[in-house]
Amino acid sequence: MEYRTLGRSGLKVSAIAMGTFSFGGVGAFARVANQGVEEARRLVDCCIDGGINLFDTANMYSLGRSEEILGEALGDKRNQVLISSKARMRIGDGPNDEGLSRYHLIRECERSLKRLRRDHIDVYFMHEWDGVTPVEETLSALDTLRQQGKIRYIGCSNYSGWHIMKALGVAEAKNLPRFVTQQIHYTLEAREAEYELLPLSIDQGLGAMVWSPLAAGLLSGAFGRDRSPAGSRQAAGWSEPPIRDEERLWTIVDALDVIARARGVSVAQVSLAWTLSRPAVASLVVGGLSEAQFRDNIAAVDLTLTAEELDILNKVSRPAYLYPYWHQHNFAKDRFSPADLTLHDSYSDLGLV
């Protein structure tokens, strides 16, 4: 296993993290899986044996049941690993049962700790932007939790670039806790994060954790132009992440398959290896239904793609060169920073556009 520093913190996290989205199976989450304590314990032990030191959950996964199962499955090991959790999403019918208010955050953190059977959360994510609660209130509540020893580091998830920069600006101006990480959706199929979020990560020192790095299995090799597993979450009606260009998806899968066959590895490993090669990426949060899946995914850490393979994957997957980026390519590329190149390197073969 490889361990990477999370942003500008001193925290080392495994390049592959275990996602617990499938623990519990309460409500809509049953479309993904319904893993109980015993099954979860086997998978957790497999991940620990493979060198994983970070386990990711959230208060809204199966309405808290995921946290409960993770805490029980870890047993005596719960304080020997890192745990990240999240708050923000709606978890009840009341007017304060969602959001990033001081009331909601402190209450939900304390509930999560009880379910996890722990006295602290290592990385606490704001699961989604809240445009109603002042950023100062959110960061102040997180400062309270940090001073109480209930959280160690903070991060955001599913924020836009300006949301993050606003939070970082307020943190600096008010001497409040600063995000050290963001958890984002980023795959060969979904490269929108390269426009702003990954350059921001490089420039501001936020380590990127990636959720659903195999696009809910679509980049695992199980799916193709003429194959779709009957028991998949897509077959059960789960529509995240959205696929807006199916032909492009299968073109990417075809390219992954050619490389995987030539290298004698799985399609999933090639897909994960590409994401691990990208700037600012600290850890991929991978879920799974079996020990074999986790072992295969962990093996991606040892796969280094060649420059030719990376170029093939880039050309079948790079997103549209939107404004103002094409204009920068034409007139500013002699003064690009490393953050700029996070996006622009993918188009370096182009002339004027």
N, C-alpha and C positions, 0 to 999 in steps of 0.2 A: 504494500500500500504506500502511496505517496501522501505526504501531509503538506498542506499549503497554508501560508499565513492569511488570515481573514482580514483583508483590507489593511488599514493602518494600525490594527490592533497587534498584540503579541500572541494571539490565539492561533494555534495550529489545528486545522481541521482536515479530516480525510478527504481525498479527492472525490471519493464516492461516499455519500451519506445515505442512510436508510430513511425512506419515507414511510409513514405509517397511515397514509390515507385510507388504506384498505382494512384497518383494524376497526372492528365494531359492527359495521353493516347496518347502522341505524338510518331509517328513512331512505333518501335518495342514494346514500352511500352504498346501499345494498346492491346497486347496479355494478359497482366495482368489485366488491368482495365482502365477505362476512367472516373475517378471521378472528377467532376467539383467542383466549389466553394461551392455550397449549400450542396451537399452531404459531402464534406470534412468538412464543418463547423459542421454538425451533429456529425460526427465521432470524430472530435477534441474535441468538447464539452463533448462527452461521455467519452473520455479518461481523460480529465481534471477532470470530476466528479469522475472518478475512482482513482484519485490520481497520474496519470502520470504527470511528470514535465519535461520530455525530449522528444523532437520531432526531428526526424532524416530525413535529406533530402540530396540532392547532386545537384551540378550544372548540371550534365548530365542527371538526371532523367527527361525524356520528354523534354530534351534540355532547362532546366530552368523553364519549366512550373510548375513543382512540387513545386519549391521554391515560385513562384508567388502565387500559390493557397494556400500554407501553410501560407504565410504572410497575405493574404486576409482573410483566414478562421479564423485565430487567432484574427484578429481585435485588439481591445484594450488590449487583453490578451497577445499580442506578446512579451511584455517586462516583463511579469510575469512568464514566463516559460523559459526553456533552449532549445536552438536550436543547433543541430550539422549539419554541412554540409561538403561537400568534394570537392576536385578538383584534377585533374590529367588526367582524361579520355579525349578522343578527343571530342570536341564540335563544330568543324568547319573543313573546308577544308584546312586552311592555315598551313604552316610549324610550327608555334608556337601556334597552337590551341590544343595542348596536352602537357603533361609533367609537371615537377616540377621545371621549370626554374623560376627565379625571375620575368621575364616578364609575364609568364603565371599565376603564383600564385597570384601576386598582382592584375592583371587585373581581374581574375576570382573572387577573394574575393570581390572586389568592385562591380562587377556585381551581385554577390549573395546578398550582402547587399541591393542593390537597389531593387531586386526582393522580398526580405524578408521584406522590409520596416523597416529596423532596422539599428542601427549604429554599431552593433557588432555581431559576431558569438561566441557562448559560447565554442564549441569544434569544431575545424577545422581539418578534417582528410585529410591526403594524401591518396587518394583513391586506389593507386596502386604504386608499386615500379617503379622508373625511373632510369634505369642503365646508362643513358647518362648524365644527369645533375649531377654535383658534389654535394654530400650531404651538403657540406659547403654552397653552393649557396642556396639550398632549405631552410636550417635552418636559414640562414641569412635573407632571404626574410620573413620567418615567424617571425623572431625577429623584423623586421621592422613593420610588421602588428600588432604585439603585442604592440610595443611601441606607435603606432598610436591609440591604443585602439580598433582596428577593430576585433581582436580575443582575446579570454581569455586563452584557453588551446589548445594544439595540440595533435594529435594522428596520427596513421598510420592504414592502412587497407590492408589486403591481402599481407603483407610482409612475407618473410621467416625469420627464426630466425637470420641468419647472417646479413640480411638487417637491422633488428632492432638494433642488437648489434653494427653494424657499425655506425648507426645514433646516438645511445646513446653515443658511444665513442667520436665521433666528437663533440657532444653537450658538453660533459664534458671538452674536450681538448680546445675548442674554446669559452667556456662560452656562448653557444647558447641555445635556448629553447630546453627542453627535452620532449619527448613524455610522456604523463601521461596515455595513453590508446591505445589499439589497437582494431579495429573492425574486427572480424573474423567470418568465417563460422564454426560452431561447433554444432553438434547434436548427438543423439544416433547413427544415421546412418553414420555420418562423424566425426570420433574422431581423425583424423590425427593431430589436434592441440595439442594433448597430448604428442606427441613426443618432440616438442621443444617450441611451442608458449605459452602454458599454464605454463610449468615450468619456462620459461623466464619471464612471467608475475609475477609469485610469487617472483622470485629472484630479478627482477629489479623494481618491484612495478608498473606495468602497469595494470590498471583495464581493463578487457576484456568486450567489448560489442559484442554481438553475432547477426549477421545478418541472416535472414531466419532461425530462430531457429526451425521451423516446417518443414524444408526442402521443401519449396514452397508448403506446404500443405500435403506432403506425410506422415507426422507423426501426422496429425490432426485427424485421424479417418475417414476421407472422402474417403480414398483410402485403398484398400486391395487386396488380391490375386485375387478376383473375382469382384472387383468394382473399377470404375474410373469415376469420374464426367465428364459428357460431356462438361461442360463449363469451365473446368480447364485450367490453363495456359499450362500444359503438352499437353493437347489435341489440344491446339492452336499452338504447335510447340516450346514452351519454354523449353530449355534443361538444365537450371541451377537450382540446382546443379546436376552434372552428377551422375547417379547411376550405379556403376560398377558391383554390385552383387545384382541382383533383388531378388534372393531367400533369401539372408541375410536380405534385407530390410523388406520383408514380415514376416520373423521370428521375427524381432524386433517389427513390428506392432502387430503381434499376442500376443506377451508378454505384450505389452502396453495395448491391449484390455482386456486381462485377469485381469490385475491389475485395470484398469479403471472400469470394471464391478463390481469387488469385493469392490471397494471403493465408488461406486456410483458417479463417476465423469467422465468427458470426457477424451478421449484418448489424446487430445491436452494438457489438464491440467497435465496429468502424464508426458508427454514428456517434457513440459516446466519445471515442478518441478524438474525433473532429471537434466536438464541443470543448473537450479538455484542452485542446490546443489553442483555444481562442484567448485573446487578451482579457485580463481581469477575472477570469473564471477561477473560483476557489474550490467549489464543490458542486457535484451533481446529485440532486436528491432523487434517488431511484427507488421505486416501489417494485414489488414482485409477489408472485403467488407461490413460488417454490424456492427451495434452496438452490436448485440448479440455475434458476434465473439469476439469483443474486451472485452466485459464483461466476457465471458468465459475464455479468456486468462488471464485477470487480476486476476481472481480467483485462478490461479495457484500459486500465491504468498503465499496463505494460506494453500497450500497442502504440507505436509511433508511426504516424503516416508520413509517407515521403512527400517531398515538395510537389511531385507530379500528381500524386493522389489528391493532395489538398487542392491543387489547381483544378482538377476534374470536378471535385465536389463544389468548389466555389463557383465555377461557371454554370453549373446546372441549378444552383440555388440562390445566387446573389439577388438581392431585391432590386426593385427599380431605383434608378439614380434620381432621387427626388430633388427638387429645389429646396434650399439653396446649395445642395451638395454638388450638383453637376456644375454649377457656376463656380464654386470653390475649386473644383477639379480643373477647370479651364484657366483660372486666373490666380489661384492662391497656393498651388501645390508645392511651390518652392519654399514655402514658409509653414508647412504643416508640422504640428507637434505630434508626439506619440499618441495623444488622445485622438487627434484628427485622423491619424493613420489607422485607427481601429476600424473605421468605416472605409476610408479612401484606398487603403491597400488592396481591397478586393476589386478595384477598378483600375489598377495601375497599368494594365495592358491596353487601356483605351486611349485614343488620341482626344482631340476636341470633341465634346459631346453637346 
